[in-house]
Amino acid sequence: MHIDITPENLLIQLGYPTTPVMLEQMKDIIDNTRGFSKFSKHILSLNDELRHLAGYIAMSNSFKYLKIKTDNSSTDDVSAFVKTLNKWSDKYKVSLEKVDGKNTFYVIGQA
């Protein structure tokens, strides 16, 4: 199955409404993320993989990036979350920026 990663489709897959404001925010995120089209189709599978670790991908309200985070506090689950995320970022050569003191990472783009 092939899914076109448009701003509208990405919003729907991440659980956001497709309002004009949200579409504009997602377009800004896509435009701001280096090499987005090269790894975008793998974002949805990562989101699915992280769900069992209380992880998810969301739009940042502070920066024009997607953020990946977990609300899980279990040390083992957080470790598995970080391991899964690092494996994904290494495989697709995606640069992530960790937020100090939180289990949150910004998707900066391809290295």
N, CA, C and O of each residue as an XYZ file, in Angstrom:
444
protein
N       0.836     -1.175      0.000
C       0.000      0.000      0.000
C       0.886      1.245      0.000
O       1.866      1.319      0.742
N       0.538      2.205     -0.825
C       1.303      3.449     -0.925
C       0.454      4.601     -0.378
O      -0.694      4.785     -0.782
N       1.024      5.356      0.527
C       0.339      6.519      1.085
C       1.128      7.756      0.699
O       2.318      7.862      0.993
N       0.456      8.695      0.036
C       1.100      9.971     -0.253
C       1.175     10.774      1.032
O       0.172     10.951      1.723
N       2.357     11.255      1.347
C       2.538     12.022      2.575
C       2.346     13.506      2.250
O       3.305     14.247      2.032
N       1.102     13.902      2.225
C       0.749     15.307      2.052
C       0.505     15.886      3.440
O       0.319     15.130      4.394
N       0.502     17.200      3.574
C       0.186     17.783      4.881
C      -1.156     17.284      5.422
O      -1.276     16.984      6.610
N      -2.143     17.197      4.567
C      -3.467     16.748      5.004
C      -3.434     15.295      5.473
O      -3.979     14.973      6.529
N      -2.802     14.418      4.697
C      -2.721     13.008      5.087
C      -1.931     12.820      6.371
O      -2.293     11.993      7.208
N      -0.869     13.572      6.530
C      -0.066     13.460      7.740
C      -0.867     13.906      8.964
O      -0.805     13.273     10.018
N      -1.611     14.989      8.819
C      -2.464     15.441      9.927
C      -3.460     14.356     10.322
O      -3.633     14.058     11.504
N      -4.106     13.774      9.329
C      -5.103     12.730      9.600
C      -4.457     11.539     10.295
O      -4.985     11.038     11.288
N      -3.322     11.085      9.782
C      -2.661      9.910     10.346
C      -2.145     10.153     11.767
O      -2.043      9.216     12.559
N      -1.824     11.396     12.086
C      -1.345     11.713     13.435
C      -2.483     12.136     14.368
O      -2.249     12.464     15.531
N      -3.707     12.127     13.852
C      -4.870     12.381     14.699
C      -5.261     13.842     14.857
O      -5.944     14.200     15.816
N      -4.836     14.684     13.931
C      -5.167     16.115     13.988
C      -6.319     16.439     13.046
O      -6.520     15.739     12.053
N      -7.075     17.488     13.342
C      -8.093     17.946     12.390
C      -7.416     18.653     11.212
O      -6.313     19.181     11.351
N      -8.071     18.659     10.074
C      -7.480     19.272      8.880
C      -8.038     20.678      8.664
O      -8.588     20.991      7.608
N      -7.885     21.499      9.668
C      -8.315     22.888      9.550
C      -7.269     23.683      8.782
O      -6.120     23.250      8.691
N      -7.636     24.831      8.229
C      -6.643     25.639      7.518
C      -5.422     25.992      8.375
O      -4.298     25.993      7.874
N      -5.632     26.288      9.649
C      -4.522     26.633     10.545
C      -3.596     25.436     10.733
O      -2.375     25.584     10.693
N      -4.166     24.260     10.936
C      -3.344     23.059     11.128
C      -2.620     22.683      9.840
O      -1.465     22.259      9.882
N      -3.284     22.833      8.702
C      -2.626     22.554      7.423
C      -1.441     23.482      7.204
O      -0.390     23.050      6.729
N      -1.603     24.750      7.548
C      -0.509     25.719      7.398
C       0.648     25.373      8.329
O       1.811     25.460      7.936
N       0.332     24.981      9.561
C       1.376     24.600     10.515
C       2.139     23.371     10.006
O       3.366     23.321     10.095
N       1.417     22.388      9.478
C       2.077     21.179      8.974
C       2.921     21.508      7.742
O       4.020     20.971      7.596
N       2.441     22.361      6.870
C       3.234     22.767      5.702
C       4.526     23.444      6.150
O       5.589     23.191      5.583
N       4.438     24.304      7.165
C       5.630     24.973      7.690
C       6.624     23.959      8.256
O       7.832     24.091      8.058
N       6.117     22.957      8.954
C       6.978     21.908      9.524
C       7.677     21.146      8.406
O       8.883     20.907      8.476
N       6.938     20.769      7.392
C       7.514     20.017      6.272
C       8.584     20.851      5.582
O       9.672     20.357      5.288
N       8.272     22.120      5.326
C       9.227     23.009      4.657
C      10.479     23.255      5.496
O      11.559     23.470      4.946
N      10.344     23.226      6.813
C      11.446     23.521      7.726
C      12.329     22.299      8.022
O      13.421     22.435      8.573
N      11.851     21.115      7.654
C      12.550     19.870      7.988
C      13.383     19.410      6.792
O      12.841     19.046      5.749
N      14.706     19.432      6.958
C      15.626     19.047      5.874
C      15.347     17.628      5.373
O      15.253     16.687      6.161
N      15.218     17.493      4.064
C      15.071     16.173      3.456
C      13.803     15.443      3.835
O      13.764     14.214      3.789
N      12.763     16.171      4.211
C      11.540     15.552      4.715
C      10.990     14.483      3.773
O      10.594     13.407      4.221
N      10.965     14.768      2.490
C      10.371     13.828      1.540
C      11.130     12.501      1.476
O      10.565     11.485      1.070
N      12.389     12.503      1.868
C      13.207     11.291      1.799
C      12.877     10.288      2.906
O      13.126      9.094      2.741
N      12.326     10.745      4.019
C      12.013      9.822      5.113
C      10.567      9.902      5.574
O      10.170      9.178      6.487
N       9.777     10.768      4.959
C       8.417     11.025      5.437
C       7.538      9.789      5.465
O       6.715      9.646      6.370
N       7.688      8.897      4.504
C       6.824      7.715      4.479
C       7.106      6.772      5.648
O       6.306      5.880      5.926
N       8.218      6.957      6.323
C       8.565      6.089      7.447
C       8.109      6.673      8.798
O       8.230      6.016      9.833
N       7.601      7.876      8.780
C       7.125      8.505     10.017
C       5.915      7.765     10.574
O       5.813      7.549     11.782
N       5.000      7.378      9.688
C       3.777      6.718     10.150
C       4.059      5.355     10.765
O       3.441      4.987     11.765
N       4.989      4.600     10.176
C       5.324      3.293     10.760
C       6.023      3.467     12.104
O       5.820      2.663     13.014
N       6.844      4.508     12.239
C       7.471      4.783     13.534
C       6.408      5.125     14.570
O       6.460      4.637     15.699
N       5.452      5.955     14.194
C       4.376      6.320     15.114
C       3.637      5.068     15.601
O       3.339      4.944     16.789
N       3.345      4.149     14.689
C       2.674      2.897     15.063
C       3.548      2.060     16.001
O       3.054      1.477     16.966
N       4.837      2.008     15.711
C       5.762      1.211     16.518
C       5.908      1.768     17.935
O       6.085      1.007     18.886
N       5.837      3.092     18.078
C       6.031      3.720     19.388
C       4.792      3.688     20.268
O       4.888      3.896     21.478
N       3.640      3.433     19.684
C       2.379      3.464     20.457
C       2.387      2.545     21.662
O       1.895      2.916     22.728
N       2.941      1.342     21.508
C       2.925      0.391     22.634
C       3.854      0.825     23.768
O       3.845      0.228     24.844
N       4.657      1.867     23.523
C       5.539      2.412     24.558
C       5.032      3.770     25.040
O       5.778      4.550     25.631
N       3.756      4.038     24.778
C       3.125      5.330     25.094
C       3.855      6.470     24.392
O       3.912      7.591     24.897
N       4.411      6.166     23.225
C       5.105      7.170     22.433
C       4.248      7.603     21.257
O       3.348      6.885     20.821
N       4.544      8.783     20.757
C       3.777      9.297     19.626
C       4.536     10.439     18.955
O       5.497     10.985     19.497
N       4.068     10.775     17.762
C       4.623     11.876     16.989
C       3.567     12.975     16.945
O       2.392     12.712     16.692
N       3.998     14.199     17.193
C       3.076     15.332     17.242
C       3.735     16.559     16.630
O       4.940     16.579     16.382
N       2.922     17.577     16.394
C       3.460     18.852     15.936
C       3.888     19.647     17.157
O       3.180     19.681     18.164
N       5.024     20.275     17.068
C       5.493     21.127     18.158
C       4.744     22.449     18.122
O       4.488     22.998     17.050
N       4.400     22.949     19.277
C       3.791     24.277     19.372
C       4.851     25.365     19.487
O       4.563     26.542     19.275
N       6.080     24.972     19.824
C       7.153     25.934     20.057
C       8.043     26.156     18.839
O       8.548     27.257     18.621
N       8.232     25.090     18.040
C       9.153     25.143     16.909
C       8.484     24.537     15.681
O       7.501     23.806     15.803
N       9.006     24.834     14.516
C       8.458     24.291     13.264
C       9.070     22.924     12.975
O       9.742     22.723     11.964
N       8.820     21.996     13.885
C       9.298     20.623     13.755
C       8.245     19.671     14.282
O       7.371     20.049     15.062
N       8.346     18.428     13.839
C       7.593     17.371     14.493
C       8.355     17.009     15.757
O       9.579     17.127     15.812
N       7.634     16.576     16.751
C       8.296     16.088     17.956
C       7.854     14.654     18.199
O       6.739     14.253     17.866
N       8.760     13.908     18.784
C       8.500     12.513     19.122
C       8.687     12.408     20.625
O       9.724     12.801     21.159
N       7.686     11.880     21.298
C       7.798     11.832     22.757
C       7.080     10.633     23.328
O       6.274      9.983     22.662
N       7.395     10.354     24.584
C       6.673      9.343     25.343
C       6.290      9.946     26.688
O       7.046     10.717     27.280
N       5.120      9.585     27.151
C       4.667     10.009     28.468
C       4.868      8.891     29.487
O       4.486      9.025     30.649
N       5.465      7.797     29.047
C       5.705      6.651     29.902
C       6.803      6.988     30.911
O       7.779      7.653     30.566
N       6.649      6.539     32.134
C       7.667      6.808     33.152
C       8.456      5.562     33.541
O       9.401      5.642     34.325
N       8.069      4.417     32.995
C       8.789      3.173     33.272
C      10.177      3.236     32.643
O      10.314      3.488     31.446
N      11.193      3.009     33.451
C      12.572      3.059     32.962
C      12.795      2.095     31.804
O      13.447      2.452     30.823
N      12.266      0.883     31.905
C      12.434     -0.097     30.838
C      11.744      0.351     29.556
O      12.301      0.212     28.466
N      10.532      0.889     29.683
C       9.793      1.331     28.505
C      10.439      2.563     27.870
O      10.483      2.673     26.644
N      10.933      3.476     28.680
C      11.615      4.656     28.140
C      12.884      4.223     27.415
O      13.206      4.752     26.352
N      13.597      3.270     27.982
C      14.801      2.742     27.341
C      14.454      2.112     25.995
O      15.164      2.323     25.011
N      13.373      1.343     25.944
C      12.937      0.719     24.695
C      12.492      1.782     23.691
O      12.744      1.650     22.493
N      11.841      2.823     24.171
C      11.422      3.938     23.320
C      12.641      4.596     22.675
O      12.672      4.791     21.460
N      13.633      4.933     23.476
C      14.842      5.600     22.971
C      15.595      4.677     22.006
O      16.094      5.132     20.977
N      15.676      3.399     22.332
C      16.356      2.436     21.460
C      15.649      2.346     20.107
O      16.303      2.345     19.064
N      14.326      2.272     20.120
C      13.545      2.211     18.884
C      13.733      3.481     18.068
O      13.913      3.425     16.852
N      13.693      4.607     18.732
C      13.849      5.896     18.066
C      15.247      6.044     17.469
O      15.388      6.508     16.337
N      16.272      5.660     18.210
C      17.646      5.743     17.705
C      17.865      4.814     16.506
O      18.544      5.178     15.546
N      17.292      3.628     16.571
C      17.403      2.682     15.455
C      16.768      3.287     14.201
O      17.340      3.209     13.113
N      15.594      3.884     14.353
C      14.895      4.520     13.230
C      15.715      5.685     12.676
O      15.899      5.794     11.464
N      16.202      6.545     13.552
C      16.940      7.719     13.085
C      18.253      7.323     12.413
O      18.670      7.967     11.450
N      18.906      6.278     12.906
C      20.129      5.790     12.258
C      19.825      5.192     10.882
O      20.544      5.447      9.916
N      18.775      4.412     10.803
C      18.411      3.746      9.554
C      18.098      4.746      8.444
O      18.509      4.563      7.298
N      17.363      5.807      8.795
C      16.941      6.771      7.780
C      17.769      8.058      7.808
O      17.446      9.031      7.126
N      18.835      8.049      8.601
C      19.768      9.184      8.687
C      19.053     10.492      9.031
O      19.277     11.530      8.407
N      18.193     10.407     10.036
C      17.410     11.553     10.484
C      18.030     12.121     11.757
O      18.271     11.393     12.720
N      18.284     13.423     11.750
C      18.824     14.098     12.930
C      17.690     14.420     13.892
O      16.642     14.938     13.505
N      17.932     14.097     15.157
C      16.972     14.391     16.223
C      17.647     15.297     17.238
O      18.862     15.233     17.426
N      16.865     16.133     17.889
C      17.375     16.982     18.959
C      16.578     16.694     20.219
O      15.364     16.894     20.249
N      17.258     16.222     21.264
C      16.590     15.881     22.520
C      16.332     17.132     23.352
O      17.177     18.023     23.440
N      15.158     17.180     23.956
C      14.827     18.258     24.876
C      15.386     17.880     26.244
O      15.107     16.796     26.757
N      16.174     18.773     26.830
C      16.795     18.500     28.126
C      15.752     18.145     29.178
O      14.746     18.837     29.338
N      16.014     17.054     29.892
C      15.180     16.650     31.014
C      13.847     16.033     30.640
O      13.031     15.763     31.520
N      13.602     15.801     29.350
C      12.327     15.206     28.922
C      12.596     14.084     27.935
O      13.667     14.002     27.333
N      11.610     13.232     27.785
C      11.678     12.167     26.791
C      11.015     12.653     25.503
O      10.085     12.035     24.985
N      11.520     13.770     25.010
C      10.983     14.430     23.821
C      12.136     14.736     22.877
O      13.207     15.169     23.301
N      11.900     14.504     21.589
C      12.903     14.716     20.558
C      12.268     15.461     19.400
O      11.144     15.155     19.005
N      12.983     16.443     18.849
C      12.527     17.153     17.658
C      13.147     16.493     16.434
O      14.317     16.110     16.452
N      12.355     16.361     15.367
C      12.832     15.815     14.101
C      13.393     16.985     13.293
O      12.635     17.777     12.732
N      14.719     17.091     13.236
C      15.384     18.211     12.575
C      15.472     17.976     11.069
O      15.341     18.921     10.291
N      15.688     16.757     10.655
C      15.762     16.419      9.231
C      16.894     15.484      8.960
O      17.571     15.021      9.878
N      17.104     15.204      7.696
C      18.184     14.300      7.342
C      19.522     14.958      7.524
O      19.712     16.128      7.193
N      20.445     14.194      8.055
C      21.795     14.700      8.336
C      22.550     14.990      7.064
O      23.701     15.423      7.114
